[in-house]
Amino acid sequence: MRAYRGVVRGGQVVLGEGVRLPEGAVVTVTIGEAEYLRATLRSALRRNIKRRSRPRVWTPSFPG
């Protein structure tokens, strides 16, 4: 088994310069614990416009 280093950019794994894998090679991707936590926190803190909650509208109610 050999290990290659790469970086994920735009959802694709970009391997280092000069790395060539044979067509049809079966690969396993593992990530380090620090990278996993950073990616998890980033996605949790990023605002999602589609799921943004609506603001509450406060209507005063006065006893009549």
N, C-alpha and C positions, 0 to 999 in steps of 0.2 A: 504494500500500500504506500502511496506517495501523497504528500500534502502540498497544496498550492495555496498561496495567499491571494485574496481578491477583495474587492470592495463592491458593495451593492450600490448601483446608481440607476435610478429610474426603474426599480424593480428587477433589474438584471444584474447578474454577477459579472464584474469586469475583472479578469485575471491580470496578473502582472505582465510586464513587457516580455515578449518572446515565449510565452507559455502556449503550447499547442496541445490540445487533447484530441484523441482520435474520435472520429464521428461515431456516435452511438455509445460512447462511454457512459457507464453508470457512475454517478457522483453522489456524494453525501455532503451537505452543507451544514456546518456547525458554527455557532456564533459564541463569542465570549460573554461572560456574565455581565461585564460592564457595558458592552454594546447593547445587550438585550435590555438592561434597565434604562439606559439612555433613550432607546427607541420607544420603549413603553411609556416613559414619562413624556416624551415629546408628543406622542400621539394622544395622550390623555389631556395634555395642556393645550393642544391645537384646537382652535375654534372650528366647529363644523357648522357651516351656514345652513345646510339642509336640516339639521336637527336642532337649530337654535330655538330656545324656548321663547314664547311670546311674553311680553311684559304684562304685568297685572295692571288692570285699570281700577283705580280706587274711586269709588263713588260714595260721597258722604251721605249718610242716612241720619236725618234729624228727626227726633221724635215729634210727632205731629200734634 
